[in-house]
Amino acid sequence: MSVKVKVRLLGVLRGFYGKGQFSLRLRQPTVRDIVERVGRSLPAETRRLLIDPELDDPRPNALILLNGKEISVLKGLETEVGEDDEVTLIPIAHGG
């Protein structure tokens, strides 16, 4: 059985992805599955804005919310996502 999940992209990710909101249908998804799916659909340079290439982890580069709650207060990237849940990805852009 698959579930439909809403994904919201904010900041520079929205511009690179070409839209700010879309749905994914996945089988028993976790937050990690959703982030990886979004990351694979981005050009390599943009993917780095979402997923740290050295750590292969999005958490240093993005604030990730599930239904408005930061995933660190849940089960992190292994948090299970249910039907009509919303995952929001907010990149933390660094300048310097």
Order of alpha helices (4+ residues) and beta strands (2+ residues): beta-alpha-beta-alpha-alpha-beta-beta-beta
